[in-house]
Amino acid sequence: MTSKTIRYILALAFGFSVLALATTTALAQWQWVEKDGRKIFSDRAPPAEIQDKDILKRPAGAPRGAAPPALTPETAGLARPVTAASAPGLRASAPKPTGKDAELEAKKKKADDDEAAKKKAEEDKASKIKADNCERAKTGLATLQSGVRMSSVNAKGEREVYDDAKRGAEIKRTQEVIDASCK
């Protein structure tokens, strides 16, 4: 083996070990419900006052039924989580979560209103086209029934005068258009 191959294999092994380490740390997640109903997601264990029944998800190695270890300055580094007990003024001034995102609700309502307006515009356009077709068909039927000599141009570009059979067929076709459009 060449030194280049060995370096390549070592780089791959290092990459896979970093990937495996990142995967296991990503899986060590806690999920619990606080007393006010909020769901909390964390990579640290919940506080001691959270009951076992309120813990929704715990890492694979965490014991079930036992209280999670309490966070102390030694176990949590020097950072302490801000809780309602450690900051009583924070809870009073914070708005109570409703479980709904007002901005998301407003966007959804606007999208629904836009869709309804678009649908209404399409329906109006279709009804105008239908009314126009109805008027044209009625005018055409009146012309056909008037007895005026009528003609059309065939595929060869020659003029053909309507005989009684052709006039009857056109009257029937025009009446079908009226029945469909003038409802």
VMD Tcl script that draws the C-alpha trace (Angstrom):
set ca {
  {0.00 0.00 0.00}
  {1.13 3.48 -0.74}
  {1.18 6.29 1.79}
  {-1.51 8.07 -0.20}
  {-3.86 5.07 0.16}
  {-3.16 4.81 3.88}
  {-3.90 8.52 4.38}
  {-7.15 8.10 2.42}
  {-8.23 5.14 4.58}
  {-7.36 7.01 7.79}
  {-9.30 10.07 6.62}
  {-12.34 7.89 5.89}
  {-12.09 6.20 9.30}
  {-11.83 9.58 11.02}
  {-14.82 10.89 9.05}
  {-16.95 7.89 9.95}
  {-16.02 8.13 13.62}
  {-16.98 11.84 13.69}
  {-20.25 11.00 11.96}
  {-20.98 8.22 14.47}
  {-20.22 10.54 17.39}
  {-22.47 13.27 15.99}
  {-25.28 10.77 15.46}
  {-25.20 9.47 19.02}
  {-25.14 12.95 20.52}
  {-28.07 14.00 18.33}
  {-30.08 11.06 19.64}
  {-29.59 12.02 23.31}
  {-32.66 14.27 23.45}
  {-35.13 14.87 26.27}
  {-38.72 15.95 25.76}
  {-41.15 16.85 28.53}
  {-44.27 18.89 29.28}
  {-44.06 21.67 31.86}
  {-46.83 22.47 34.33}
  {-48.22 25.21 32.08}
  {-48.55 22.75 29.15}
  {-45.53 23.84 27.08}
  {-43.44 21.11 25.43}
  {-39.73 21.44 26.10}
  {-37.00 19.85 23.96}
  {-33.49 19.71 25.40}
  {-30.24 17.79 25.39}
  {-30.22 18.04 29.20}
  {-32.41 16.25 31.71}
  {-35.52 18.09 32.95}
  {-35.52 19.73 36.39}
  {-36.30 17.62 39.44}
  {-39.81 19.07 39.83}
  {-40.94 17.53 36.50}
  {-42.80 14.30 37.23}
  {-41.95 11.07 35.42}
  {-45.36 10.96 33.72}
  {-44.65 14.36 32.10}
  {-41.42 13.15 30.46}
  {-42.37 12.24 26.89}
  {-38.97 11.18 25.55}
  {-35.61 10.40 27.12}
  {-32.27 9.23 25.76}
  {-31.76 5.51 25.30}
  {-29.45 5.11 28.32}
  {-31.54 7.14 30.77}
  {-33.24 5.12 33.55}
  {-37.02 4.99 33.46}
  {-39.01 5.69 36.62}
  {-36.12 7.36 38.43}
  {-36.01 11.11 38.79}
  {-33.63 12.72 36.32}
  {-30.45 14.16 37.75}
  {-30.87 17.70 38.94}
  {-28.88 20.41 37.24}
  {-26.28 22.01 39.47}
  {-23.61 24.54 38.57}
  {-21.08 21.69 38.58}
  {-23.08 19.42 36.23}
  {-24.33 22.16 33.97}
  {-21.08 24.07 33.75}
  {-21.48 27.60 35.06}
  {-24.66 28.22 33.08}
  {-27.92 27.88 34.96}
  {-31.18 27.54 33.07}
  {-33.63 30.36 33.62}
  {-36.78 28.94 35.17}
  {-39.89 30.44 36.69}
  {-38.50 29.76 40.16}
  {-35.20 31.54 39.47}
  {-36.85 34.52 37.73}
  {-40.30 35.18 39.21}
  {-40.75 38.49 37.37}
  {-40.18 36.77 34.03}
  {-43.28 34.63 34.26}
  {-45.61 37.49 35.17}
  {-44.54 39.69 32.28}
  {-44.41 36.97 29.61}
  {-47.58 36.41 27.58}
  {-49.33 33.12 28.15}
  {-48.75 30.80 25.19}
  {-51.98 29.84 23.44}
  {-50.59 27.10 21.22}
  {-51.41 29.16 18.12}
  {-49.05 31.28 16.07}
  {-50.88 34.53 15.30}
  {-48.65 35.35 12.31}
  {-49.14 31.87 10.85}
  {-52.90 32.12 11.37}
  {-52.96 35.52 9.64}
  {-50.98 34.17 6.66}
  {-53.29 31.17 6.41}
  {-56.39 33.39 6.52}
  {-54.91 35.69 3.84}
  {-54.09 32.69 1.61}
  {-57.64 31.34 2.06}
  {-59.13 34.77 1.25}
  {-56.91 35.10 -1.84}
  {-57.94 31.64 -3.01}
  {-61.64 32.44 -2.49}
  {-61.28 35.73 -4.41}
  {-59.48 33.95 -7.25}
  {-62.19 31.27 -7.40}
  {-64.91 33.94 -7.40}
  {-63.17 35.82 -10.25}
  {-62.95 32.61 -12.31}
  {-66.64 31.89 -11.69}
  {-67.58 35.45 -12.72}
  {-65.50 35.15 -15.89}
  {-67.09 31.79 -16.75}
  {-70.60 33.15 -16.17}
  {-69.89 36.18 -18.42}
  {-68.63 33.88 -21.19}
  {-71.70 31.68 -20.77}
  {-74.04 34.69 -20.94}
  {-72.24 35.96 -24.09}
  {-72.57 32.53 -25.72}
  {-76.25 32.49 -24.84}
  {-76.90 35.89 -26.44}
  {-74.97 34.98 -29.61}
  {-76.82 31.68 -29.92}
  {-80.21 33.39 -29.50}
  {-79.28 35.95 -32.16}
  {-78.13 33.18 -34.50}
  {-81.30 31.18 -33.91}
  {-83.45 34.22 -34.67}
  {-81.53 34.75 -37.91}
  {-81.91 31.09 -38.89}
  {-85.65 31.13 -38.15}
  {-86.25 34.43 -39.98}
  {-86.17 32.78 -43.39}
  {-83.40 35.03 -44.72}
  {-81.23 33.34 -47.30}
  {-78.05 32.10 -45.53}
  {-74.80 30.64 -46.74}
  {-71.44 29.41 -45.49}
  {-68.01 28.75 -46.95}
  {-66.93 25.11 -47.30}
  {-63.41 23.67 -46.91}
  {-62.56 24.45 -50.56}
  {-63.48 28.11 -50.06}
  {-66.69 27.84 -52.09}
  {-69.91 29.50 -50.98}
  {-72.81 27.11 -50.20}
  {-76.39 28.29 -49.75}
  {-78.37 26.61 -46.95}
  {-81.13 24.35 -48.09}
  {-83.98 23.30 -45.75}
  {-82.07 20.26 -44.39}
  {-78.92 22.30 -43.64}
  {-81.02 25.11 -42.09}
  {-82.86 22.55 -39.88}
  {-79.57 21.01 -38.74}
  {-78.17 24.46 -37.85}
  {-81.35 25.38 -35.96}
  {-81.09 22.12 -33.97}
  {-77.37 22.72 -33.17}
  {-78.01 26.32 -32.15}
  {-80.91 25.26 -29.92}
  {-78.57 22.77 -28.16}
  {-76.08 25.60 -27.51}
  {-78.91 27.74 -26.09}
  {-80.05 24.88 -23.85}
  {-76.51 24.44 -22.54}
  {-75.58 28.13 -22.14}
  {-78.83 29.80 -21.10}
  {-79.55 28.19 -17.75}
}
mol new
graphics top color blue
foreach p $ca { graphics top sphere $p radius 0.5 }
foreach p [lrange $ca 0 end-1] q [lrange $ca 1 end] { graphics top cylinder $p $q radius 0.2 }
display resetview
